[in-house]
Amino acid sequence: MRKLTFMAVAALALIFAVPAMAQEETTAPPEKKEAVKVKEAVEKPALMVEAELCTGIEERMPTGMADTFAPDVENVYLWCKVIGCKDTTVVHHVWYYKGDQMADVELPVRSPAWRTYSSKKILPSWTGDWEVKIVDADGNEMKSIPFKIAAPE
């Protein structure tokens, strides 16, 4: 009788333990997969950029912001703040006058919120339409900013 009771208890233990173990196995892998997806999304943020055309930079901030400048401006600056960088990289400020590339300035980006700027010397005869494109290290255009140099009065 003792042997029969022991076998019955052992059989009941197996009956209740096996479904619980199987249930644990089927629920664990989906949780792990979801955690991996979230991690991948966090690791690849998109870079964003804020930018201003201006006549000067003071204390790492733009001054004299405008989209039209006098022909005697001498220099136009493009200030930008690159946001979301996880590692060091570069951006390019590519300056165009009437569709022709006039300069390509490579600038380092070394933190998640990095301010930088470039400038372009403007001759008084270079009036008309200008554009500066901010391009990432892979050659993707992040932002394009048109501006004008006014004709002399």
SEDRENDREN-686479 format. One record per residue (C-alpha): residue in three letters; x, y negated, z negated. Coordinates in pm, whole numbers, plus 50000, padded with zeros to 5 digits. Each point is the difference from the previous one (the first is absolute). Layout:
<dogus>
["ALA",[X,Y,Z]]
...
</dogus>
This chain:
<dogus>
["MET",[50000,50000,50000]]
["ARG",[50283,49768,49913]]
["LYS",[50163,50066,50335]]
["LEU",[49675,49927,50185]]
["THR",[49948,49669,49812]]
["PHE",[50355,49890,50080]]
["MET",[49951,50078,50371]]
["ALA",[49668,49813,50007]]
["VAL",[50155,49693,49838]]
["ALA",[50297,50014,50242]]
["ALA",[49766,50031,50299]]
["LEU",[49791,49702,49888]]
["ALA",[50315,49793,49949]]
["LEU",[50111,50074,50357]]
["ILE",[49657,49921,50142]]
["PHE",[49995,49655,49837]]
["ALA",[50371,49920,50054]]
["VAL",[50020,50071,50375]]
["PRO",[49733,49748,50112]]
["ALA",[50154,49731,49779]]
["MET",[50344,50062,50150]]
["ALA",[49859,49998,50353]]
["GLN",[49816,49675,49932]]
["GLU",[50319,49832,49877]]
["GLU",[50186,50102,50317]]
["THR",[49737,49861,50237]]
["THR",[49970,49661,49829]]
["ALA",[50372,49923,49951]]
["PRO",[50123,49964,50364]]
["PRO",[49749,49729,50114]]
["GLU",[50106,49777,49709]]
["LYS",[50363,50033,50106]]
["LYS",[49919,49915,50365]]
["GLU",[49810,49687,49903]]
["ALA",[50289,49882,49783]]
["VAL",[50239,50039,50296]]
["LYS",[49773,49793,50226]]
["VAL",[49988,49714,49749]]
["LYS",[50379,50009,49961]]
["GLU",[50053,49977,50378]]
["ALA",[49771,49700,50026]]
["VAL",[50188,49818,49724]]
["GLU",[50341,50072,50155]]
["LYS",[49922,49836,50337]]
["PRO",[49857,49651,49941]]
["ALA",[49957,49768,50294]]
["LEU",[50221,49692,50006]]
["MET",[49813,49673,49992]]
["VAL",[50137,49657,50075]]
["GLU",[49907,49644,49908]]
["ALA",[50160,49728,50215]]
["GLU",[50017,49620,50037]]
["LEU",[50165,49774,50257]]
["CYS",[50156,49697,49837]]
["THR",[50268,49731,50013]]
["GLY",[50192,50115,49691]]
["ILE",[50048,50249,49718]]
["GLU",[50026,49887,49637]]
["GLU",[50040,50242,49710]]
["ARG",[49929,50291,50239]]
["MET",[49662,49852,50101]]
["PRO",[49892,49824,50325]]
["THR",[49959,49621,50020]]
["GLY",[49854,49790,50281]]
["MET",[49768,50272,50133]]
["ALA",[49849,49933,50342]]
["ASP",[49911,50159,50331]]
["THR",[50105,49696,50209]]
["PHE",[50335,49827,49955]]
["ALA",[50150,49676,50134]]
["PRO",[50265,50037,50275]]
["ASP",[50263,49857,49765]]
["VAL",[49936,50271,49735]]
["GLU",[50352,50146,50052]]
["ASN",[49918,50331,49821]]
["VAL",[49685,50203,49954]]
["TYR",[50002,50265,49726]]
["LEU",[49799,50318,49972]]
["TRP",[49960,50100,49635]]
["CYS",[49857,50344,49931]]
["LYS",[49926,50232,49712]]
["VAL",[50008,50373,50073]]
["ILE",[49786,50204,49761]]
["GLY",[49996,50376,49945]]
["CYS",[50355,50107,50083]]
["LYS",[50104,50313,49807]]
["ASP",[50362,50005,50123]]
["THR",[50235,49752,50162]]
["THR",[49918,49917,50361]]
["VAL",[50015,49707,50242]]
["VAL",[49757,49774,50181]]
["HIS",[50070,49791,50309]]
["HIS",[49884,49647,50073]]
["VAL",[49984,49981,50379]]
["TRP",[49967,49642,50131]]
["TYR",[49841,49934,50343]]
["TYR",[49978,49678,50201]]
["LYS",[49749,50005,50289]]
["GLY",[50017,50381,50000]]
["ASP",[50383,50024,50008]]
["GLN",[50182,50149,49703]]
["MET",[50225,49736,49842]]
["ALA",[50122,50186,49688]]
["ASP",[49968,50326,49807]]
["VAL",[50096,49965,49633]]
["GLU",[50037,50320,49796]]
["LEU",[49923,49951,49630]]
["PRO",[50041,50252,49715]]
["VAL",[49708,50101,49775]]
["ARG",[50117,50140,49667]]
["SER",[49700,50015,49764]]
["PRO",[49621,50057,50001]]
["ALA",[49934,49621,50020]]
["TRP",[50287,49839,50192]]
["ARG",[50009,49637,50117]]
["THR",[50223,49903,50290]]
["TYR",[50018,49749,50284]]
["SER",[50166,49912,50327]]
["SER",[50026,49675,50190]]
["LYS",[50027,49892,50362]]
["LYS",[50178,49686,50114]]
["ILE",[49766,49812,50233]]
["LEU",[50131,49771,50272]]
["PRO",[49781,49692,50068]]
["SER",[49937,50121,50357]]
["TRP",[49853,50332,49882]]
["THR",[49642,49876,49976]]
["GLY",[49696,50221,50048]]
["ASP",[49896,50344,49888]]
["TRP",[50210,50211,49762]]
["GLU",[49934,50326,49817]]
["VAL",[50179,50196,49728]]
["LYS",[49936,50372,49962]]
["ILE",[50080,50187,49679]]
["VAL",[50105,50353,50094]]
["ASP",[50079,50294,49771]]
["ALA",[50307,50226,50021]]
["ASP",[49819,50237,50239]]
["GLY",[49913,49718,50243]]
["ASN",[49633,49971,49897]]
["GLU",[49859,49648,50004]]
["MET",[49874,49908,49653]]
["LYS",[49891,49643,50071]]
["SER",[50013,49741,50277]]
["ILE",[49993,49627,49928]]
["PRO",[49957,49748,50283]]
["PHE",[50105,49636,49964]]
["LYS",[50065,49692,50211]]
["ILE",[50271,49742,50034]]
["ALA",[49818,49680,50096]]
["ALA",[50104,49794,50302]]
["PRO",[50183,49673,49923]]
["GLU",[49773,49695,49975]]
</dogus>
